[in-house]
């Protein structure tokens, strides 16, 4: 577990701060090696605007001087770095817990309007799937696009390698059409962003392509990020982080942000693919929660757990529904259908209550069950794909998914209960249209 995060007014002396890249699921891409930074903490309280002298001090450090870790092909686990081992020492300390019987203070509920300071935004996302599924950062970006006060948005996704792109291509053409749809979309979107075809007048997407002979944790990456910021004419931006992202403290300070916001989406340590990186991810959570001016989440369960583990009582709540924007275009009209449609939207690899759902399908032969989302590696998909009343749409772009979801009569969320699902927001799924469709329990299907 993580050590107690010092308050902003108490941070002093020398501190070794390490931030690491979030490992994507093994099927997604090669894992980039995390960054490591040695930076001196300021002896006085950190102001909300990071000063130029502080940024210069950070730049004089050697933030990327970690032992080289070779990038590995998708599906393989990277070797444990020295940074991960050092982070593990702190992670073993027992976290502070609330006193028994003491009522937890309800989190402050925020509005996204007016939360961002200044006219420029730089953000670091933990994956390579923006623009496809209506994820939380996509909602933020759509909101910023419509905000006249925001002039520039620069989005950095996790570094990629040519091996990762080749792995996506291999899976896109070798998996069945439903499972391969995920990788066809990811590959198409990655190439489009590399070519600048996803950029707008306001928003620019950037992904660092790792050289064949180097891992991503090199000085070239640091210089590359700062060069992108300079070329966009960005100064004193609000920095938005979605840990575990590919950034570190020295890099963040070198950008000279006006404000730092950390937005927590799920506990990344609970995903099976990240089991060997728990100390690494814990260290990054501790770092950003301690350094940020605003820390927020879309999950009340995660806020409660993180507030105790990292001794931070000011994690605020911002629901996905609060990030609503005026639709750019109307979703396609639903097609005529004769039977009731029970829908599910999300990743079918993670914690599906397979037996309960199969039983519900068998008990409701008069209804159709439609599933939208990732199916590769899903035990449920393997068992249910041949059921007569099951239809698997595969992975769809958000606009396409919205057209399918518009035809749902009800939605179900047959997830097995555990720490990950308890800490996840129920609507943090494939598309933002879920809230318009009634969400019911499987047992209630017979009454439809």
Helices and strands as residue ranges (DSSP letters): E 14-17, E 37-40, H 52-60, H 82-91, E 120-124, H 136-145, E 152-156, H 162-174, H 177-194, E 203-206, H 219-231, E 238-241, H 249-254, E 259-264, G 268-270, G 272-277, H 278-291, E 294-297, H 300-309, E 316-317, G 320-323, E 341-345, H 354-363, E 368-372, H 379-384, E 390-394, H 398-405, E 410-411, H 419-422, G 434-436, G 442-447
